[in-house]
Amino acid sequence: MAELHVELVAADRKVWSGEASLVVARTTSGDIGVMPGHQPLLGVLESGSITIRTTGESGTGTVVAAVHGGFISFADDKLSLLAEIAELSDEIDVQRAERALERAKADTDAAAERRADVRLRAVTGAH
């Protein structure tokens, strides 16, 4: 089966790296799915969840991450997701994200509310 190599990198660390059969991300142009053999692309990431269908030695699975801003680049079956902030769903503290969402709503801070909402959606799988 054809694979693409994926690198998810945040400003402060490498978040995830591996082989995948499909990656779905939200860009300023809308949601995009990238599979092996996709046309080269360069886009701007919107805050949202990224879903990676993994393949490789450990078998198939799904990795979900909350991403806040950045870029997506694909060429030669290599996909780079360069995010300002990125967290894998299993790294997200749900109670902390819920408190952040409530604080943002109380402060009417739309950007903070969006970040907290994206984090919660990455954990729950809601889109």
Residue pairs with C-beta under 8 A, 6 or more apart in sequence:
1 21
1 55
2 21
2 35
2 36
2 37
2 77
3 19
3 20
3 21
3 36
3 55
3 56
3 77
4 19
4 20
4 21
4 23
4 34
4 35
4 36
4 38
4 74
4 77
4 78
4 79
5 17
5 18
5 19
5 20
5 77
5 78
5 79
6 16
6 17
6 18
6 19
6 20
6 23
6 52
6 79
6 81
7 14
7 16
7 17
7 78
7 79
7 80
7 81
8 14
8 15
8 16
8 17
8 50
8 52
8 65
8 67
8 81
8 83
8 86
9 15
9 80
9 81
9 82
9 83
9 86
10 83
10 84
10 85
10 86
10 87
11 83
11 84
11 85
15 65
15 83
15 86
15 87
15 88
16 52
16 63
16 65
16 88
18 52
18 54
18 56
18 63
19 54
19 55
19 56
20 52
20 53
20 54
20 55
20 79
21 35
21 36
21 53
21 54
21 55
21 60
22 33
22 34
22 35
22 51
22 52
22 53
23 33
23 34
23 50
23 51
23 52
23 53
23 79
23 81
24 31
24 32
24 33
24 34
24 50
24 51
25 31
25 32
25 34
25 45
25 48
25 50
25 51
25 67
25 72
25 81
26 32
26 45
26 46
26 47
26 48
26 49
26 50
27 43
27 44
27 45
27 46
27 72
28 43
28 44
28 45
28 46
29 43
32 41
32 43
32 72
34 41
34 72
34 74
34 79
36 77
37 77
38 74
39 74
40 74
40 75
40 76
41 72
41 73
41 74
42 71
42 72
42 73
42 74
43 71
43 72
43 73
44 70
44 71
44 72
45 67
45 69
45 70
45 71
45 72
45 81
45 83
46 69
47 67
47 68
47 69
47 114
47 115
47 118
48 66
48 67
48 118
48 121
49 64
49 65
49 66
49 67
49 118
49 121
49 122
49 127
50 64
50 65
50 67
50 81
50 86
51 62
51 63
51 64
52 62
52 63
52 64
52 65
53 60
53 61
53 62
54 60
54 61
54 62
54 63
63 88
63 89
64 88
64 89
64 122
64 125
65 86
65 87
65 88
65 89
65 122
66 85
66 86
66 87
66 89
66 92
66 118
66 119
66 121
66 122
67 81
67 83
67 85
67 86
67 118
68 83
68 84
68 85
68 86
68 115
68 118
69 83
69 84
69 85
70 81
70 82
70 83
70 84
70 86
71 80
71 81
71 82
72 79
72 80
72 81
72 82
73 79
73 80
73 82
74 80
85 115
87 119
87 122
89 122
89 123
92 119
92 120
92 122
92 123
94 120
94 123
97 116
97 119
97 120
97 123
98 116
98 120
100 112
100 115
100 116
100 119
101 113
101 116
101 117
101 120
103 109
103 112
104 110
104 112
104 113
104 115
104 116
105 113
120 126
121 127
